[in-house]
Amino acid sequence: MKIAGFAMFASLFVAGCAATTPSDVLPAFNPADPVIGIRGTKYHPVVADYRQREPLDPQDWRRLNQELSPAAPGAGS
């Protein structure tokens, strides 16, 4: 346990003393660049595709599985 803790501490210490800074993650994107422009602010309603659905009575699950099965007659090939 002491060796694992020492190894973790040593790696963090070495990483903290690194002389170089990490590279840019997104070098092509700079929010302060005026050439990029402003993103569109068009309104998109959240519930535009809403359809009310009513609960159905339980159906025979074996029949539904056979109808949806790829091995069912007339399904696919």
N, C-alpha and C positions, 0 to 999 in steps of 0.2 A: 504494500500500500504506500509505503514511503517513497519507493522508486517511481510509482505512477504519479504521485503528487509532485515530486521533484521534476519529473519530465514535463508535466503540464506547466509548472511554474517557470521552468527554463524556457519553454517555447513561447510563453507569453512575454517573458522578459526580453527575449531576442526580437520578437515581433514589435515590441514597444520601442526598441532602440533602432529600428530600421531608419536609414538615412533618406530613403526615397518615399515620396507620398504615393498612395495608390492611384492607378490610372482612372480616368473618367469612365464611369459606367456607361453613360450616354453622351459621347463626345459630340454627336451631331445635334443634340438638343440643348439649347441654351435659352431659358425663359426670358432673359434680358435682351435677347436679340430682336430688334424691331423688324427684321426681314421676315421672320417666321409668320407674323401676323397674329390676328385674334381668332380664336375658335368661334364657330357659329353658335348663336344662342337661340336657335329655333326651339319653340315649345313642343314637347312631345308628351301627350297625355299618358298617364300611367295606366289607366284602365280603358284604353281605346279598343282593345280586342276582347273585352269582357263579354261572356255569354253566360246567362244564368243556367245552371244545371240542377236538375231535381234528382233526388236519390231514387234508385230503381229497386225493385224487388229482387231477392236473390235468385239466381238462375242455376241450372245444373252445370257445375264446373267441368264434369267429364265431357259433356257434349261440347262446351265451349273450347276445351283443350283439343278435342278431335277436329273441330272446325278450323282451328288456327294451326294445327300441326302441319309441317311440310310433307308428312307422309299421307295426309288425307287425300282421297281421290279428287282429282281436278285441281290440286294446289301445286302450282309451279310446273314441274315436268310431267 
